[in-house]
Amino acid sequence: MARKKIVAGNWKMNTLPAEGVELAKSVVAGRGEVCECVNFIVCPPFTHLSQVVEAVKGSDIAVGAQDCATEAKGAYTGEIAAQMIAALGCKYVILGHSERRQYYGETSETLNKKMAQAYANGLTPIYCVGENLEEREAGNHFAVCKAQIEEVVFNLTEEQFANLVIAYEPVWAIGTGKTATAEQAQEIHAYIREVLRSKFGAAAEECPILYGGSCKPSNAAEIFAKEDVDGGLIGGAALVAGDFLAIGKGF
Ligand code: 13P
């Protein structure tokens, strides 16, 4: 089984354009130290997507956006269409990040539209799922992730599903320094894959499922060693090129 190994950096609302370009260039410069088998993706803010695409040109590092609009174009002040993101040379788009669900009212309904826009424009969605602390403590994490998958991913065609990355990010581990244990990650990744298998059959074996939440050089190897963990979606540690690359060495 050779599932794609992915280390994706979600820069969130960090870096000014010049800093982002420098960070991207440092990742390109150090990339050679990491196995070619690792697919690196960087997801800067919209404002410097274009400059970062330019900065990684000639390397195998891909660029993604952190969100896209529900609509194709038109009178939607402040929104960024998937078509615009694709036109810049981006290949990926993060959708359904918990921060967007939590602070910006993202729902399965809006995410279905965003997923459709992403696919219509040739972007690969990195679809995020994950429970909050209360849900984990109540033992509802399986049900929460299942619903987030069923309500959105189950609406995809087989062809679309073949071009999907999933990121499991427990909200209680994001930016908290508290990481899920490798066992906790494996348990829920395997469960997510089982849910995917119930709908898409054997194609579920090919779907990369990334872990996100305080992933850093010191814990990446242990987490990535688990059978159903295919890499990471990295927040804070993706802002330091050396740390981001060192996470890639975790494979
Ligand atoms: P941290 O790595 O900063 O915990 O963030 C994880 C995340 O939310 C990536 O999308």
Residues whose N, C-alpha, C, O or C-beta is under 5 A from the ligand:
A	BS01	13P	N10 A173 I174 G175 T176 G212 G213 S214 C215 L233 I234 G235 G236 A237
